[in-house]
Amino acid sequence: MKTLDWYIIKKFLITFFFAIFLLSAIAIVIDITEKIDEFIDNKAPLYNIIFDYYLNFIPWIGLMLAPIFVFISVVYFTSRLTENTEIICMLNGGVSFYRLLFPYMFTATLLAMLFAYYNHILLPKNNKVKIAFEEKYASKKDTRTYDINYHYQIGKDTFIYTQSFDGISYNGFKFTMEKIKDKVQYFKISADNIQWDSTKQKWKLSNWNLRQFDGPKDIVRKGSDTIMRLPITPKEYVRQDYDIETMTTEQLKSFIADQKIKGNENVKTYEVEKYRRTAIPFSAIILTLIAVAMTTKKVRNGLGLYIVAGMLLSGAYIIIQQFSTVFATKGNLDPLIAVWIPNMIFGVVALLLLIRAPK
């Protein structure tokens, strides 16, 4: 059986990596077509384009669709084995269907572990280099946004509120910082405007008011302009959506814990990213089971039929994944459940197909 195992494993890996190679080549051609003008206008060095951008772009695009290409690869080469009656010969030769699954599951698990390791540790480091290149030479320049109503808890009892903040000029409006302990307010400072001074690494407060509560005495101070060091920086306000792509999972966990303390309303988005890094690699195992169960029965025009069915199932998986993510980030669905819903649904599909597969 070792010879048969290695035969299937080799077929699996060759087909998968060939599919990823084709995907990467097509993606690079499309990306070059879209960004060539930006590279020329910004005078991006060829060395940086190749080694800083595309060398990190390939694993990024590859890992994004890797489980889907695992599925399509298994559908393709297994349907070829079925068309050539090789699967039938294996089953007739006394190999049980579940024993036949062993090399498939071994390879799928190996790939899933590789995807997970890369997602959790290596890909964020690659993304940091890729995004730095994009910010300097390509389309991610000046993407900071203007937002409203920031509420943060920056200490055990210290809270800040800013009505709006311009992420380009680092200018905030209607700022308030106060300390409240045991429902007692100890101090409150407010300003019509705050402006970050990058040279002094401090904030300029305009039309500010300070009120301190010291027992029976209230201390009130006012001023037009002053420079103060506050326990916040523009990073508290301006965080690109893609910044989480540059964090390893351990860094992301620490960041999520910090944002929960600060009361960040976007924390679900970060939790979805954390759980997604495990759920998507695991889907490679489930999709492999579905692909094998689908393609071991010989039918007329089987190869074309299986490929079409595989593409439809792949599309369904992506659609369900997108819907569940939206329900988590915009609704009340738990991020952990949302990320694993596609795997749960397709896990049931895999079980039903395995029961019905020819033995």
C-alpha positions in Angstrom: 0.0 0.0 0.0 2.9 2.4 0.5 3.4 2.5 -3.3 -0.2 3.4 -3.8 -0.1 6.0 -1.0 2.9 7.7 -2.5 1.3 7.6 -6.0 -1.7 9.5 -4.8 0.3 11.9 -2.6 2.6 12.7 -5.6 -0.4 13.3 -7.9 -2.0 15.5 -5.2 1.0 17.7 -4.6 2.0 18.1 -8.2 -1.5 19.1 -9.3 -1.9 21.5 -6.4 1.5 23.3 -6.8 1.0 23.5 -10.6 -2.4 25.1 -10.0 -0.9 27.6 -7.6 1.8 28.4 -10.0 -0.7 29.1 -12.8 -2.8 31.2 -10.3 0.3 33.2 -9.3 1.4 33.8 -12.9 -2.1 35.0 -13.9 -2.4 37.2 -10.7 1.0 38.8 -11.3 0.2 39.6 -15.0 -3.1 41.2 -13.9 -1.5 43.1 -11.0 1.3 44.4 -13.2 -1.2 45.6 -15.8 -3.0 47.6 -13.0 0.0 49.0 -11.3 2.6 49.6 -14.0 1.7 53.3 -14.3 2.1 53.8 -10.6 5.4 52.0 -10.6 6.7 54.3 -13.4 5.2 57.5 -12.0 6.7 56.8 -8.5 10.0 55.6 -10.0 9.9 52.3 -8.1 13.2 50.4 -8.4 13.0 47.1 -10.2 14.8 45.3 -7.3 12.1 46.5 -4.9 9.3 45.6 -7.2 10.5 42.0 -7.5 11.8 41.3 -4.0 9.8 43.6 -1.8 6.5 43.4 -3.6 6.0 40.4 -5.9 8.0 38.0 -3.8 5.6 38.7 -0.9 2.6 39.1 -3.2 2.7 35.5 -4.4 2.2 33.8 -0.9 -0.4 36.5 -0.1 -2.6 35.7 -3.1 -1.7 32.0 -3.0 -2.8 31.5 0.7 -6.0 33.5 0.1 -7.3 30.9 -2.3 -5.2 27.9 -1.4 -8.0 25.7 0.1 -10.1 26.3 -3.0 -7.2 25.2 -5.2 -6.7 22.2 -3.0 -10.3 21.3 -3.7 -10.1 21.9 -7.5 -6.8 20.0 -7.7 -8.3 16.9 -6.0 -11.4 17.1 -8.2 -9.2 17.2 -11.3 -6.7 14.5 -10.6 -9.1 12.1 -8.9 -11.6 12.4 -11.7 -8.8 11.6 -14.1 -8.0 8.5 -12.0 -11.7 7.6 -12.1 -12.0 8.1 -15.9 -9.0 5.8 -16.3 -10.7 3.2 -14.1 -7.7 3.4 -11.7 -10.0 4.0 -8.7 -12.2 1.1 -9.7 -9.2 -1.2 -9.9 -8.0 -0.1 -6.4 -11.5 -0.8 -4.9 -11.8 -4.1 -6.8 -8.3 -5.0 -5.6 -9.4 -5.1 -2.0 -8.5 -1.6 -1.0 -11.4 -0.1 1.1 -12.7 3.3 0.3 -11.8 4.6 3.7 -8.2 3.2 3.4 -8.1 5.0 0.0 -8.8 8.3 1.8 -5.6 8.0 3.9 -3.1 9.5 1.5 -5.7 12.2 0.7 -6.2 13.1 4.3 -2.4 12.9 5.0 -1.6 15.4 2.3 -4.5 17.7 3.0 -3.6 17.8 6.7 0.0 18.5 5.9 -1.0 21.3 3.6 -3.5 22.7 6.2 -0.7 22.8 8.8 1.6 24.5 6.4 -1.1 27.1 5.5 -1.9 27.7 9.2 1.8 28.2 10.2 2.3 30.6 7.3 -1.0 32.5 8.2 -0.2 32.8 11.9 3.5 33.7 11.7 5.2 34.2 8.3 2.6 35.9 6.2 2.2 39.0 8.5 5.9 39.6 8.2 5.7 39.3 4.4 2.7 41.6 4.4 4.6 44.3 6.4 7.2 44.5 3.6 4.6 44.3 0.8 2.4 47.0 2.4 5.4 49.3 3.0 6.2 49.1 -0.7 2.6 49.8 -1.7 2.4 52.8 0.6 5.5 54.2 -1.0 5.1 53.3 -4.6 1.6 52.1 -5.3 -2.1 52.4 -4.4 -2.1 52.4 -0.6 -0.9 55.9 -0.3 -3.0 58.4 1.7 -5.7 56.0 2.6 -6.2 57.2 6.1 -9.8 58.2 6.7 -11.8 60.8 8.4 -14.0 59.2 11.1 -16.4 60.3 13.9 -17.2 59.6 17.6 -14.1 57.9 19.1 -14.6 56.5 22.6 -11.5 54.9 24.2 -10.6 53.7 27.7 -6.9 54.5 27.9 -6.4 53.5 31.5 -8.2 51.8 34.3 -10.3 54.8 35.1 -9.4 57.2 32.3 -11.6 57.8 29.2 -11.3 59.9 26.2 -13.9 61.1 23.6 -13.3 62.8 20.3 -16.2 63.8 18.1 -14.1 63.5 14.9 -10.5 63.1 13.7 -8.9 63.8 10.4 -6.3 61.0 9.8 -4.4 63.0 7.2 -3.8 66.3 9.1 -3.9 64.6 12.6 -6.5 67.2 13.7 -9.2 66.3 16.2 -12.4 68.2 17.2 -14.4 68.3 20.4 -11.9 66.4 22.6 -12.6 65.3 26.1 -10.5 63.3 28.6 -11.8 62.5 32.1 -11.0 60.2 35.0 -14.0 58.5 36.7 -13.6 56.1 39.6 -16.4 54.6 41.6 -18.8 56.9 39.7 -16.9 59.9 40.9 -15.3 62.3 38.4 -11.8 63.4 39.5 -10.9 65.6 36.6 -12.1 66.6 33.1 -10.2 68.4 30.3 -11.9 69.4 27.1 -10.8 71.3 24.0 -12.5 72.5 20.8 -9.5 71.2 18.8 -6.4 69.1 19.2 -3.5 69.0 16.8 -0.6 66.6 16.9 2.8 68.2 16.9 5.1 65.6 15.4 8.3 67.5 16.3 7.5 67.7 20.0 5.5 64.5 20.1 2.8 66.4 22.0 -0.7 67.7 21.4 -1.7 71.4 20.9 -5.0 72.1 22.6 -7.1 75.0 21.4 -9.8 76.7 23.5 -9.3 74.2 26.4 -10.9 73.9 29.8 -9.6 71.9 32.8 -11.7 71.1 35.8 -10.3 69.2 38.8 -12.3 68.0 41.7 -10.4 68.0 45.0 -12.9 67.3 47.8 -15.0 70.4 48.4 -12.9 72.5 46.0 -13.2 72.7 42.3 -10.2 74.0 40.3 -11.1 75.4 37.0 -8.5 76.6 34.4 -9.0 77.9 30.8 -6.8 78.9 27.9 -6.7 79.5 24.2 -3.7 77.4 23.2 -1.3 75.1 25.1 1.0 72.2 24.4 0.4 69.1 26.5 1.6 65.5 26.6 -1.5 63.3 26.6 -1.5 59.5 27.0 -2.6 59.0 23.3 -1.0 59.3 19.9 -2.5 59.6 16.4 -2.1 55.8 16.2 -5.0 55.5 18.6 -7.2 57.2 16.0 -5.6 56.2 12.7 -5.2 52.5 12.1 -5.5 51.3 8.6 -7.7 48.3 8.0 -4.8 46.4 6.6 -2.6 47.0 9.6 -3.9 43.8 11.2 -2.5 41.9 8.2 1.0 42.8 9.4 0.5 41.4 12.9 1.4 37.9 13.9 -1.4 36.1 15.7 0.3 36.7 19.1 0.5 40.4 18.3 -3.1 40.4 17.1 -4.3 38.8 20.4 -2.6 41.5 22.4 -4.0 44.2 20.1 -7.5 42.8 20.5 -7.2 42.7 24.3 -6.0 46.3 24.3 -8.8 47.4 21.9 -11.5 45.7 24.1 -10.2 47.7 27.1 -10.4 50.9 25.0 -13.9 50.0 23.9 -13.1 50.0 20.1 -16.3 49.2 18.2 -14.3 47.6 15.4 -12.9 44.8 17.6 -15.0 42.2 15.9 -13.2 42.8 12.6 -9.9 41.9 14.3 -11.4 38.8 16.0 -12.7 37.6 12.6 -9.1 37.9 11.2 -7.7 36.0 14.2 -10.1 33.1 13.8 -9.9 33.1 10.0 -6.2 32.3 10.1 -7.1 28.8 11.5 -10.5 28.2 9.9 -9.5 28.7 6.3 -6.5 26.3 6.4 -8.7 23.7 8.1 -11.2 24.0 5.2 -8.6 22.3 3.0 -9.3 19.0 4.8 -13.1 19.3 4.5 -12.9 20.3 0.8 -10.6 17.4 0.1 -13.1 15.0 1.6 -15.9 16.5 -0.6 -13.7 16.3 -3.7 -12.8 12.6 -3.2 -16.4 11.6 -2.4 -17.6 13.4 -5.5 -15.2 12.1 -8.0 -14.8 8.3 -7.2 -18.0 7.4 -9.1 -17.5 7.1 -12.8 -20.1 8.9 -14.9 -20.4 10.0 -18.6 -18.5 13.3 -19.2 -17.3 12.9 -15.7 -14.2 15.2 -15.9 -16.1 18.2 -17.2 -19.1 17.6 -14.9 -16.9 17.3 -11.9 -14.9 20.5 -12.7 -18.1 22.5 -13.1 -19.5 21.1 -9.9 -16.2 21.9 -8.2 -16.3 25.5 -9.4 -19.9 25.9 -8.2 -19.1 24.5 -4.7 -16.0 26.7 -4.5 -18.1 29.8 -5.3 -20.7 28.7 -2.8 -18.1 28.4 -0.1 -16.7 31.9 -0.8 -20.2 33.4 -0.8 -21.2 31.7 2.5 -17.9 32.9 4.0 -18.5 36.5 2.9 -22.1 36.5 4.3 -21.1 35.1 7.7 -18.3 37.6 8.0 -20.6 40.5 7.3 -23.1 39.2 9.9 -20.2 39.1 12.5 -18.7 42.5 11.8 -22.0 44.4 11.2 -24.4 42.3 13.3 -24.5 40.3 16.5 -23.1 37.0 15.3 -20.1 35.8 17.3 -16.9 36.1 15.2 -15.8 32.5 16.1 -19.1 31.0 14.9 -19.2 33.3 11.8 -15.8 32.2 10.6 -16.5 28.5 11.1 -20.0 28.5 9.6 -18.7 27.6 6.1 -16.7 24.7 7.5 -19.7 23.5 9.5 -22.0 23.5 6.5 -19.5 21.9 4.2 -18.5 19.4 6.9 -22.1 18.1 6.8 -22.0 18.0 3.0 -18.8 16.0 3.2 -20.3 13.5 5.6 -23.4 13.0 3.4 -21.2 12.6 0.3 -18.9 10.1 2.0 -21.9 8.0 3.1 -23.2 7.9 -0.5 -19.8 7.4 -2.1 -19.2 4.0 -3.9 -17.4 1.6 -1.5 
